[in-house]
Amino acid sequence: MLTIQRLSLADARIILAGASARAEGIGVPMCIAVTDESGQLIAFERMDGGKVTSTIIAQDKAYTAAGAKRTTESYGDVSQPGKPAYGINSAIGGRLMVVGGGIPVVVGGQVVGAVGVSSGTPAQDSDCAQAGIDAFLATL
């Protein structure tokens, strides 16, 4: 039997608030998705002005980060032609994201969920995702 640790809805709301606050601080309205450890959506927020196309991208970034247990940014380098994961972004219906903005949430060395953010640059998306995670970790 497995014992699985995962984010709760209350945890996801803390992450959303932290990521949203950072997005407001940098002046970029974001789409923010929080998933459990298996990549299933727990909570989602599209800030006023968040890009319509970013709703799915944010969710797929969180899905990728949770399922792969790594940042989406880390897939960027290894998914280029001639690299070991070339073409991975076309796997599973194109859901795997290879640009920054998806980060797993790790507690006690275990991935318990992930956050995906989209609407800014990859660096802005990652910054807001990390801010959400930092807000959550500060509550532990």
C-alpha positions as CSV (number, residue, x, y, z in Angstrom):
1,M,0.0,0.0,0.0
2,L,1.2,3.5,-0.8
3,T,0.9,6.6,1.3
4,I,0.7,9.6,-0.9
5,Q,1.3,13.2,0.1
6,R,-0.4,15.8,-2.0
7,L,-1.4,19.5,-1.8
8,S,-4.8,20.3,-0.5
9,L,-7.2,22.9,-1.8
10,A,-6.2,25.2,1.0
11,D,-2.5,24.7,0.0
12,A,-3.3,25.4,-3.6
13,R,-5.1,28.7,-2.6
14,I,-1.9,29.8,-0.8
15,I,0.1,29.1,-3.9
16,L,-2.3,31.0,-6.1
17,A,-2.2,34.0,-3.7
18,G,1.6,34.1,-3.6
19,A,1.9,33.8,-7.4
20,S,-0.8,36.3,-8.0
21,A,0.8,38.8,-5.6
22,R,4.1,38.5,-7.5
23,A,2.3,38.9,-10.8
24,E,0.6,42.1,-9.6
25,G,4.0,43.3,-8.3
26,I,5.6,43.0,-11.7
27,G,2.5,44.3,-13.5
28,V,1.8,41.1,-15.6
29,P,-1.6,39.5,-15.2
30,M,-1.1,35.7,-15.2
31,C,-2.9,32.4,-15.5
32,I,-1.9,30.2,-12.6
33,A,-2.6,26.5,-12.2
34,V,-1.9,24.2,-9.2
35,T,-2.0,20.5,-9.5
36,D,-1.5,17.5,-7.2
37,E,1.5,15.2,-7.4
38,S,0.0,13.4,-10.4
39,G,-0.7,16.5,-12.4
40,Q,-4.4,16.7,-11.8
41,L,-5.8,20.2,-11.5
42,I,-6.6,21.4,-7.9
43,A,-7.1,25.1,-8.5
44,F,-6.8,27.7,-11.3
45,E,-6.9,31.4,-11.5
46,R,-6.9,33.7,-14.6
47,M,-6.1,37.1,-13.4
48,D,-8.0,40.0,-15.1
49,G,-6.0,40.5,-18.3
50,G,-4.4,37.1,-18.3
51,K,-4.0,35.8,-21.8
52,V,-6.8,33.5,-23.0
53,T,-4.3,31.1,-24.6
54,S,-2.4,30.9,-21.3
55,T,-5.2,29.1,-19.5
56,I,-4.3,25.8,-21.1
57,I,-0.5,26.5,-21.2
58,A,-0.4,27.2,-17.4
59,Q,-2.3,23.9,-16.7
60,D,0.0,22.0,-19.0
61,K,3.1,23.5,-17.3
62,A,1.8,22.3,-13.9
63,Y,0.9,18.9,-15.4
64,T,4.4,18.5,-16.8
65,A,6.2,19.7,-13.7
66,A,4.2,17.3,-11.5
67,G,4.4,14.3,-13.8
68,A,8.0,14.6,-14.7
69,K,9.1,15.8,-11.2
70,R,11.2,18.6,-12.8
71,T,10.8,22.1,-14.0
72,T,9.5,22.7,-17.5
73,E,12.5,24.9,-18.1
74,S,14.8,21.9,-17.6
75,Y,13.1,20.2,-20.6
76,G,14.0,23.1,-22.9
77,D,17.6,22.3,-23.3
78,V,17.2,18.5,-23.6
79,S,14.4,18.7,-26.1
80,Q,16.4,20.4,-28.8
81,P,17.4,18.6,-32.0
82,G,20.2,16.1,-31.3
83,K,19.5,16.1,-27.5
84,P,18.3,13.1,-25.5
85,A,14.6,14.2,-25.2
86,Y,14.2,15.7,-28.7
87,G,10.6,15.7,-29.6
88,I,9.2,15.1,-26.1
89,N,7.1,18.2,-26.3
90,S,4.9,16.4,-28.9
91,A,4.3,13.4,-26.5
92,I,0.9,12.8,-24.9
93,G,-1.0,15.1,-27.2
94,G,1.4,17.9,-26.9
95,R,0.8,18.4,-23.1
96,L,4.5,18.3,-22.2
97,M,5.8,21.9,-21.9
98,V,9.4,22.8,-22.5
99,V,9.5,26.5,-21.5
100,G,9.8,28.0,-18.1
101,G,6.9,28.5,-15.8
102,G,6.2,25.0,-14.5
103,I,7.8,24.0,-11.1
104,P,7.2,21.0,-8.9
105,V,6.3,21.6,-5.2
106,V,8.7,19.6,-3.1
107,V,8.2,18.9,0.6
108,G,10.5,16.6,2.5
109,G,12.2,15.5,-0.8
110,Q,8.8,14.4,-2.3
111,V,6.9,16.1,-5.1
112,V,3.4,16.9,-3.6
113,G,2.2,19.0,-6.5
114,A,3.2,21.6,-9.0
115,V,2.4,25.1,-10.2
116,G,2.3,26.4,-13.7
117,V,2.1,30.0,-14.7
118,S,1.7,31.6,-18.1
119,S,1.1,35.0,-19.7
120,G,4.5,36.7,-19.2
121,T,8.0,35.8,-20.4
122,P,9.3,32.4,-19.3
123,A,11.4,34.1,-16.7
124,Q,8.4,36.1,-15.4
125,D,6.3,32.9,-15.3
126,S,8.9,31.0,-13.4
127,D,9.4,33.9,-11.0
128,C,5.7,34.0,-10.2
129,A,5.5,30.2,-9.9
130,Q,8.4,30.2,-7.4
131,A,6.8,33.0,-5.4
132,G,3.6,30.9,-5.1
133,I,5.7,27.9,-3.9
134,D,7.7,30.1,-1.5
135,A,4.4,31.4,0.0
136,F,3.3,27.9,0.6
137,L,6.6,26.6,2.0
138,A,6.6,29.6,4.5
139,T,3.4,28.1,6.1
140,L,5.0,24.7,6.9
